Amino acid sequence: MSDTDSFIEEVSEEVRRDRLFGYMRKYGWIAVLAVVLIVGGASYNEIRKSQARADAQATGDEIFAAVEQNDNAARIAALQAIEPASPEAQMMIDFLLASHQLLQGENPAAADTLEGVANASGTDVPEIYRQVALFKSVVARGPDMDAATRRSTLEALAAPGAPLALMAQEQIALLEIEEGNIDAALAQLEAISMDSSVTPGLLRRATQLIVALGGTPPAVAGLTASE
C-alpha cells in the first residue's frame, strides 16, 4: 500500500507541475506585461519630473536674465519674450511684467497684464492671486476706469472676510473723494481705522486722509471724549 500511495503522490505532483507550467505558458505574458508596465511607468514618471525640473530651471534663468537688464524697457521686452512651460511660471512673469510696466508709466498695459492673471482659465492660478491681480489692475487704471465698474469691482473685493477687504475699502474711500462725497469717504476711512485687522501702514494712511479731509481720527476722538 505504501508503494501504491507513493506512486499516486508522485503522479499527482507531476500533474500539478504540468498544470502549473501550463498556466505559466498560457498566462505568463500577463505577469511579464505587468512588470514592463510598472518599470516603464516609473521610468516615464522620473523622465517627466526631470523634464519639469529642467523647464523650471530654464524659465528661472530667463527671468533672472530679464530682470538683470539695465534698461526697464529692455526688462519688459525680455519678460514678454519668455514662454514658460507652466501656468504658475506665467503668473509670476506677469506680475513682474506688470510691475515694470508701471515703473515705465505704462499703466493701461500693466492693467491688461494683471487682468490676464485675474481672468486666467482653469484652476492653476490660486484665487488669492486672482484677487491680488484684479485689485492691482483697478489701481493701475485709476480714474481712467469707468467709475461704476471701478466701484462694483472694489465692492466685490471689499466683501467681509475677503483677503483684500480693507485695501479695497481704502480705494473706495479715494473714489468717494474723487466724486466729492467727503462724508462717505470719512465714514469709510473711520471704519478702516477701527478694524482690528488693519495694518500699521494702512492705519497711518487712513488717519492722514481723515485729518486732511477735516475729520478727527476715531482714536483721537475717543481720547478727547474720555477727557
Backbone as numpy.savetxt, mean C-alpha at the origin, in Angstrom:
# Nx Ny Nz CAx CAy CAz Cx Cy Cz
2.60 -83.22 7.50 1.77 -82.01 7.50 2.63 -80.76 7.50
3.77 -80.89 8.18 4.63 -79.70 8.26 5.22 -79.35 6.90
5.60 -80.43 6.12 6.12 -80.16 4.79 5.06 -79.55 3.89
3.85 -80.07 4.03 2.73 -79.53 3.23 2.46 -78.08 3.57
2.43 -77.77 4.88 2.19 -76.39 5.32 3.29 -75.46 4.81
4.52 -75.95 4.88 5.65 -75.12 4.42 5.55 -74.86 2.92
5.15 -75.89 2.17 5.00 -75.74 0.73 3.90 -74.73 0.40
2.80 -74.84 1.14 1.67 -73.91 0.90 2.10 -72.47 1.21
2.85 -72.28 2.31 3.31 -70.94 2.67 4.25 -70.36 1.59
5.12 -71.22 1.06 6.04 -70.76 0.02 5.29 -70.36 -1.24
4.29 -71.19 -1.58 3.48 -70.86 -2.76 2.72 -69.56 -2.55
2.16 -69.43 -1.34 1.39 -68.20 -1.04 2.30 -66.97 -1.09
3.50 -67.11 -0.54 4.45 -66.00 -0.55 4.84 -65.62 -1.98
5.03 -66.64 -2.82 5.37 -66.40 -4.21 4.25 -65.70 -4.94
3.02 -66.13 -4.63 1.86 -65.50 -5.26 1.78 -64.03 -4.86
1.99 -63.76 -3.57 1.94 -62.37 -3.09 3.03 -61.54 -3.75
4.21 -62.14 -3.90 5.33 -61.43 -4.53 5.01 -61.12 -5.99
4.42 -62.11 -6.68 4.06 -61.89 -8.08 3.01 -60.79 -8.20
2.06 -60.80 -7.28 1.03 -59.75 -7.31 1.64 -58.37 -7.06
2.58 -58.32 -6.08 3.22 -57.03 -5.77 3.98 -56.50 -6.98
4.77 -57.37 -7.62 5.49 -56.95 -8.81 4.53 -56.53 -9.92
3.40 -57.24 -9.99 2.40 -56.88 -11.00 1.83 -55.49 -10.75
1.53 -55.21 -9.48 1.02 -53.87 -9.14 2.07 -52.80 -9.43
3.33 -53.11 -9.13 4.38 -52.14 -9.37 4.56 -51.85 -10.86
4.50 -52.96 -11.66 4.60 -52.75 -13.10 3.42 -51.97 -13.64
2.22 -52.18 -13.05 1.01 -51.54 -13.55 0.85 -50.10 -13.06
1.19 -49.89 -11.77 0.93 -48.56 -11.18 2.20 -47.83 -10.74
3.34 -48.44 -10.98 4.59 -47.82 -10.54 4.83 -46.45 -11.15
4.34 -46.23 -12.36 4.54 -44.94 -13.04 3.88 -43.79 -12.28
2.81 -44.15 -11.53 2.14 -43.10 -10.75 3.07 -42.58 -9.66
3.74 -43.51 -8.98 4.67 -43.10 -7.93 5.83 -42.29 -8.50
6.34 -42.77 -9.66 7.43 -42.05 -10.31 6.98 -40.65 -10.71
5.77 -40.55 -11.27 5.24 -39.24 -11.69 5.07 -38.32 -10.49
4.59 -38.88 -9.37 4.41 -38.07 -8.17 5.74 -37.50 -7.69
6.78 -38.35 -7.70 8.10 -37.89 -7.29 8.61 -36.79 -8.22
8.42 -36.99 -9.53 8.85 -35.99 -10.51 8.12 -34.68 -10.31
6.82 -34.76 -10.06 6.03 -33.53 -9.85 6.47 -32.80 -8.59
6.73 -33.56 -7.54 7.15 -32.93 -6.28 8.50 -32.24 -6.46
9.45 -32.97 -7.03 10.78 -32.40 -7.24 10.72 -31.23 -8.22
9.95 -31.40 -9.30 9.82 -30.33 -10.29 9.15 -29.10 -9.71
8.10 -29.33 -8.89 7.41 -28.20 -8.28 8.32 -27.43 -7.33
9.10 -28.17 -6.53 10.02 -27.51 -5.61 11.07 -26.71 -6.38
11.56 -27.28 -7.47 12.57 -26.58 -8.29 11.99 -25.32 -8.91
10.77 -25.44 -9.44 10.12 -24.27 -10.06 9.89 -23.17 -9.03
9.48 -23.57 -7.82 9.23 -22.59 -6.76 10.50 -21.84 -6.40
11.62 -22.58 -6.31 12.89 -21.94 -5.99 13.33 -21.01 -7.12
13.12 -21.45 -8.36 13.48 -20.61 -9.51 12.64 -19.33 -9.51
11.35 -19.50 -9.22 10.45 -18.33 -9.19 10.85 -17.35 -8.09
11.19 -17.87 -6.91 11.62 -17.01 -5.81 12.92 -16.30 -6.16
13.82 -17.05 -6.78 15.10 -16.45 -7.17 14.90 -15.35 -8.20
13.99 -15.57 -9.15 13.70 -14.57 -10.17 13.06 -13.33 -9.56
12.16 -13.57 -8.57 11.50 -12.44 -7.90 12.52 -11.60 -7.13
13.48 -12.28 -6.47 14.53 -11.54 -5.77 15.39 -10.74 -6.73
15.71 -11.37 -7.85 16.53 -10.68 -8.86 15.80 -9.47 -9.42
14.50 -9.62 -9.69 13.70 -8.50 -10.21 13.63 -7.37 -9.20
13.43 -7.73 -7.91 13.34 -6.71 -6.86 14.67 -5.96 -6.72
15.77 -6.69 -6.77 17.08 -6.05 -6.67 17.33 -5.14 -7.86
16.94 -5.60 -9.04 17.14 -4.77 -10.24 16.31 -3.50 -10.16
15.05 -3.63 -9.70 14.20 -2.44 -9.55 14.77 -1.50 -8.51
15.25 -2.05 -7.39 15.86 -1.22 -6.36 17.06 -0.46 -6.88
17.89 -1.12 -7.66 19.06 -0.46 -8.24 18.63 0.69 -9.17
17.58 0.45 -9.95 17.09 1.49 -10.86 16.54 2.68 -10.08
15.85 2.40 -8.98 15.29 3.49 -8.16 16.41 4.33 -7.55
17.42 3.65 -6.97 18.55 4.38 -6.38 19.27 5.21 -7.44
19.44 4.63 -8.61 20.11 5.36 -9.69 19.30 6.59 -10.10
17.96 6.45 -10.08 17.10 7.57 -10.48 17.16 8.71 -9.48
17.05 8.39 -8.19 17.01 9.46 -7.18 18.39 10.07 -6.94
19.44 9.43 -7.41 20.79 9.97 -7.26 21.16 10.94 -8.39
20.25 11.14 -9.34 20.49 12.12 -10.41 20.62 13.51 -9.79
21.48 14.32 -10.36 21.73 15.65 -9.80 20.59 16.62 -10.06
19.88 16.43 -11.16 18.82 17.34 -11.56 17.46 16.72 -11.26
16.54 17.51 -10.68 15.23 16.98 -10.31 14.44 16.52 -11.53
14.55 17.27 -12.63 13.88 16.87 -13.86 14.41 15.52 -14.36
15.71 15.31 -14.17 16.31 14.02 -14.58 15.80 12.90 -13.68
15.60 13.20 -12.40 15.06 12.19 -11.49 13.66 11.77 -11.94
12.86 12.75 -12.31 11.50 12.46 -12.76 11.53 11.58 -13.99
12.37 11.95 -14.96 12.46 11.17 -16.21 12.94 9.75 -15.93
13.91 9.61 -15.02 14.45 8.28 -14.71 13.41 7.42 -13.99
12.66 8.01 -13.09 11.63 7.26 -12.38 10.51 6.83 -13.32
10.16 7.70 -14.25 9.10 7.37 -15.21 9.53 6.25 -16.16
10.84 6.09 -16.36 11.34 5.09 -17.30 11.42 3.69 -16.69
11.31 3.61 -15.36 11.42 2.29 -14.70 10.16 1.47 -14.97
10.37 0.21 -15.28 9.25 -0.72 -15.48 9.37 -1.85 -14.46
8.80 -1.65 -13.28 8.93 -2.65 -12.21 8.12 -3.91 -12.51
8.51 -5.00 -11.83 7.85 -6.28 -12.07 6.67 -6.52 -11.14
6.47 -5.66 -10.15 5.39 -5.90 -9.18 4.60 -4.62 -8.92
3.32 -4.74 -8.57 2.50 -3.57 -8.24 3.03 -2.82 -7.02
3.61 -3.55 -6.06 4.15 -2.91 -4.87 5.30 -1.97 -5.23
6.16 -2.43 -6.12 7.28 -1.59 -6.55 6.77 -0.38 -7.33
5.76 -0.58 -8.16 5.18 0.53 -8.92 4.60 1.58 -7.99
3.96 1.14 -6.90 3.40 2.06 -5.93 4.49 2.92 -5.30
5.59 2.29 -4.89 6.69 3.03 -4.28 7.28 4.03 -5.27
7.45 3.61 -6.51 7.99 4.51 -7.54 7.05 5.69 -7.75
5.75 5.45 -7.77 4.79 6.52 -8.00 4.81 7.54 -6.87
4.95 7.08 -5.63 5.04 8.02 -4.51 6.29 8.88 -4.62
7.42 8.25 -4.97 8.66 9.01 -5.17 8.53 9.99 -6.33
7.94 9.51 -7.42 7.76 10.35 -8.60 6.90 11.57 -8.27
5.81 11.36 -7.55 4.92 12.47 -7.20 5.64 13.49 -6.33
6.47 13.03 -5.39 7.19 13.97 -4.52 8.14 14.84 -5.33
8.80 14.25 -6.31 9.72 15.04 -7.14 8.96 15.95 -8.11
7.80 15.49 -8.56 6.97 16.36 -9.41 6.50 17.58 -8.63
6.18 17.39 -7.35 5.78 18.52 -6.52 6.94 19.48 -6.32
8.14 18.95 -6.11 9.32 19.80 -5.97 9.59 20.59 -7.24
9.23 20.01 -8.36 9.42 20.65 -9.67 8.30 21.64 -9.97
7.29 21.69 -9.10 6.16 22.57 -9.34 5.14 22.01 -10.29
5.23 20.73 -10.57 4.29 20.07 -11.49 3.14 19.45 -10.69
2.36 20.31 -10.04 1.30 19.82 -9.16 0.24 18.99 -9.88
-0.26 19.41 -11.04 -1.25 18.57 -11.73 -0.71 17.19 -12.09
0.55 17.14 -12.53 1.16 15.85 -12.87 1.31 14.98 -11.63
1.69 15.60 -10.51 1.83 14.86 -9.26 0.48 14.31 -8.82
-0.57 15.13 -8.95 -1.91 14.69 -8.58 -2.35 13.52 -9.45
-2.05 13.58 -10.74 -2.40 12.47 -11.64 -1.67 11.19 -11.23
-0.38 11.32 -10.87 0.40 10.16 -10.45 -0.21 9.54 -9.19
-0.56 10.37 -8.23 -1.11 9.89 -6.97 -2.50 9.27 -7.16
-3.28 9.86 -8.05 -4.59 9.29 -8.33 -4.47 7.90 -8.97
-3.38 7.71 -9.71 -3.13 6.39 -10.29 -2.94 5.34 -9.20
-2.26 5.73 -8.11 -2.09 4.81 -6.97 -3.43 4.58 -6.28
-4.16 5.66 -6.05 -5.44 5.55 -5.33 -6.45 4.70 -6.09
-6.40 4.75 -7.41 -7.39 4.04 -8.23 -6.83 2.77 -8.86
-5.69 2.31 -8.38 -5.07 1.10 -8.94 -6.02 -0.09 -8.83
-6.10 -0.86 -9.89 -6.99 -2.03 -9.89 -6.39 -3.16 -9.08
-7.24 -4.09 -8.64 -6.76 -5.23 -7.87 -6.60 -4.90 -6.41
-6.06 -5.84 -5.67 -5.91 -5.68 -4.22 -4.44 -5.63 -3.81
-3.55 -5.38 -4.78 -2.12 -5.37 -4.47 -1.71 -4.12 -3.69
-2.48 -3.05 -3.79 -2.17 -1.82 -3.07 -3.03 -1.76 -1.80
-2.41 -1.79 -0.60 -3.18 -1.72 0.65 -4.04 -0.47 0.71
-5.16 -0.58 1.39 -6.13 0.52 1.46 -5.52 1.79 2.05
-4.67 1.64 3.06 -4.08 2.82 3.68 -3.27 3.63 2.68
-2.56 2.95 1.78 -1.77 3.66 0.78 -2.66 4.32 -0.26
-3.78 3.69 -0.55 -4.74 4.32 -1.46 -5.25 5.63 -0.86
-5.56 5.60 0.44 -6.07 6.80 1.10 -5.01 7.89 1.17
-3.78 7.50 1.47 -2.69 8.48 1.50 -2.51 9.12 0.13
-2.54 8.30 -0.91 -2.38 8.82 -2.27 -3.53 9.76 -2.64
-4.75 9.37 -2.28 -5.91 10.22 -2.60 -5.82 11.54 -1.85
-5.45 11.49 -0.58 -5.32 12.72 0.21 -4.26 13.64 -0.40
-3.10 13.08 -0.73 -2.03 13.88 -1.29 -2.42 14.47 -2.65
-3.21 13.73 -3.41 -3.64 14.24 -4.72 -4.56 15.44 -4.56
-5.44 15.39 -3.55 -6.34 16.52 -3.29 -5.53 17.74 -2.87
-4.55 17.54 -2.00 -3.70 18.65 -1.54 -2.90 19.21 -2.71
-2.42 18.33 -3.59 -1.63 18.78 -4.74 -2.45 19.65 -5.68
-3.69 19.27 -5.90 -4.55 20.07 -6.80 -4.98 21.37 -6.13
-5.25 21.34 -4.84 -5.61 22.54 -4.11 -6.82 23.25 -4.71
-6.77 24.57 -4.77 -7.91 25.35 -5.29 -8.24 25.07 -6.75
-7.30 24.47 -7.48 -7.58 24.16 -8.89 -8.61 23.04 -9.03
-8.86 22.32 -7.96 -9.82 21.22 -7.99 -11.22 21.77 -7.75
-12.21 21.21 -8.41 -13.59 21.63 -8.21 -13.92 21.56 -6.71
-14.47 22.68 -6.18 -14.68 22.79 -4.74 -15.60 21.70 -4.20
-16.66 21.40 -4.92 -17.60 20.38 -4.45 -16.95 19.00 -4.41
-16.18 18.68 -5.45 -15.49 17.38 -5.49 -14.42 17.32 -4.42
-13.73 18.43 -4.25 -12.69 18.50 -3.22 -13.29 18.28 -1.83
-14.41 18.92 -1.57 -15.05 18.79 -0.26 -15.55 17.36 -0.02
-16.21 16.79 -1.01 -16.77 15.45 -0.84 -15.65 14.41 -0.63
-14.54 14.59 -1.34 -13.41 13.66 -1.17 -12.81 13.79 0.22
-12.62 15.01 0.68 -12.05 15.23 2.01 -13.00 14.74 3.10
-14.28 14.93 2.92 -15.24 14.47 3.92 -15.23 12.95 4.04
-15.04 12.27 2.91 -14.93 10.81 2.95 -13.68 10.38 3.72
-12.59 11.10 3.51 -11.34 10.79 4.21 -11.40 11.19 5.68
-12.29 12.12 6.02 -12.41 12.61 7.40 -13.42 11.82 8.22
-13.92 10.73 7.69 -14.91 9.92 8.42 -14.32 9.45 9.74
-15.13 9.36 10.80 -14.64 8.91 12.11 -13.93 7.56 12.02
-12.76 7.50 12.61 -12.00 6.25 12.60 -11.09 6.09 11.41
-11.21 6.94 10.40 -10.34 6.86 9.23 -8.92 7.27 9.62
-7.90 6.63 9.06 -6.52 6.92 9.48 -6.07 8.35 9.23
-6.64 9.02 8.22 -6.24 10.39 7.90 -7.33 11.40 8.27
-8.19 11.02 9.19 -9.36 11.84 9.51 -8.99 13.27 9.92
-8.06 13.42 10.85 -7.73 14.76 11.35 -7.04 15.61 10.28
-6.18 14.99 9.49 -5.52 15.75 8.43 -6.53 16.18 7.37
-7.50 15.33 7.08 -8.55 15.70 6.13 -9.41 16.82 6.70
-9.67 16.77 8.02 -10.45 17.84 8.65 -9.71 19.17 8.58
-8.39 19.12 8.70 -7.59 20.34 8.57 -7.75 20.93 7.17
-7.74 20.07 6.15 -7.91 20.55 4.78 -9.32 21.12 4.57
-10.31 20.52 5.23 -11.68 21.05 5.15 -11.73 22.44 5.76
-11.03 22.62 6.88 -10.98 23.94 7.51 -10.36 24.97 6.57
-9.30 24.57 5.87 -8.67 25.49 4.91 -9.62 25.81 3.77
-10.40 24.82 3.35 -11.40 25.05 2.31 -12.47 26.04 2.78
-12.86 25.90 4.03 -13.85 26.84 4.59 -13.29 28.26 4.59
-12.01 28.40 4.91 -11.37 29.72 4.91 -11.37 30.29 3.50
-11.03 29.46 2.51 -11.02 29.91 1.12 -12.39 30.42 0.70
-13.44 29.77 1.19 -14.80 30.15 0.82 -15.38 31.23 1.73
-14.58 31.73 2.69 -15.02 32.80 3.56 -15.87 32.36 4.73
-15.93 31.05 5.01 -16.74 30.54 6.12 -15.88 30.45 7.38
-15.60 31.59 7.97 -14.66 31.65 9.08 -15.17 30.89 10.30
-16.46 31.05 10.63 -17.01 30.37 11.80 -16.93 28.85 11.64
-17.23 28.36 10.44 -17.15 26.93 10.18 -15.70 26.44 10.28
-14.77 27.27 9.80 -13.36 26.91 9.88 -12.90 26.84 11.33
-13.32 27.83 12.14 -12.95 27.83 13.55 -13.50 26.61 14.28
-14.73 26.25 13.98 -15.34 25.09 14.62 -14.57 23.82 14.26
-14.17 23.73 13.00 -13.41 22.56 12.54 -12.05 22.50 13.23
-11.38 23.63 13.31 -10.06 23.68 13.92 -10.11 23.40 15.42
-11.14 23.90 16.07 -11.29 23.65 17.51 -11.55 22.16 17.77
-12.33 21.55 16.91 -12.59 20.11 17.06 -11.30 19.31 16.90
-10.46 19.75 15.96 -9.17 19.06 15.74 -8.29 19.20 16.98
-8.19 20.41 17.51 -7.29 20.66 18.64 -7.74 19.94 19.91
-9.01 19.61 20.01 -9.52 18.92 21.19 -9.54 17.40 21.04
-9.19 16.92 19.87 -9.19 15.46 19.65 -8.01 14.83 20.39
-8.26 13.72 21.06 -7.23 13.08 21.87 -6.09 12.49 21.04
-6.34 12.26 19.76 -5.32 11.64 18.91 -4.55 12.65 18.06
-4.77 13.93 18.28 -4.10 14.95 17.49 -2.59 14.91 17.74
-1.81 15.05 16.68 -0.35 15.06 16.82 0.13 16.46 17.20
1.31 16.58 17.80 1.82 17.90 18.19 1.90 18.88 17.01
2.35 18.39 15.86 2.47 19.27 14.70 1.12 19.78 14.23
0.14 18.90 14.16 -1.19 19.29 13.72 -1.84 20.21 14.76
-1.63 19.93 16.04 -2.17 20.79 17.09 -1.59 22.20 16.99
-0.30 22.28 16.72 0.35 23.59 16.59 -0.23 24.36 15.40
-0.41 23.68 14.27 -0.97 24.35 13.08 -2.41 24.80 13.33
-3.19 23.94 13.97 -4.59 24.29 14.24 -4.67 25.49 15.19
-3.82 25.50 16.20 -3.81 26.61 17.18 -3.42 27.92 16.51
-2.39 27.85 15.66 -1.95 29.06 14.95 -3.04 29.61 14.04
-3.76 28.71 13.36 -4.84 29.16 12.49 -5.99 29.77 13.29
-6.30 29.16 14.42 -7.38 29.70 15.27 -7.04 31.12 15.70
-5.81 31.33 16.14 -5.38 32.67 16.58 -5.39 33.64 15.39
-4.91 33.18 14.23 -4.87 34.05 13.04 -6.27 34.45 12.60
-7.26 33.59 12.85 -8.64 33.89 12.46 -9.39 34.68 13.54
-8.69 35.02 14.62 -9.31 35.83 15.67 -10.00 35.01 16.74
-9.79 33.71 16.74 -10.42 32.87 17.74 -9.49 32.62 18.91
-10.00 31.85 19.89 -9.21 31.51 21.08 -9.07 29.99 21.14
-7.87 29.49 21.16 -7.68 28.04 21.23 -8.38 27.47 22.45
-8.98 26.28 22.33 -9.73 25.68 23.45 -8.94 25.59 24.74
-7.65 25.26 24.67 -6.86 25.13 25.89 -6.74 26.46 26.61
-6.53 27.54 25.86 -6.43 28.88 26.43 -7.78 29.31 26.97
-8.84 29.01 26.23 -10.19 29.39 26.65 -10.54 28.69 27.97
-10.14 27.42 28.09 -10.43 26.68 29.31 -9.66 27.24 30.48
-8.41 27.63 30.23 -7.58 28.20 31.29 -8.15 29.54 31.76
-8.61 30.36 30.83 -9.19 31.65 31.18 -10.46 31.49 32.00
-11.28 30.51 31.60 -12.54 30.27 32.30 -12.31 29.80 33.72
-11.26 28.99 33.93 -10.98 28.47 35.26 -10.48 29.55 36.20
-9.86 30.58 35.61 -9.37 31.68 36.43 -10.50 32.61 36.83
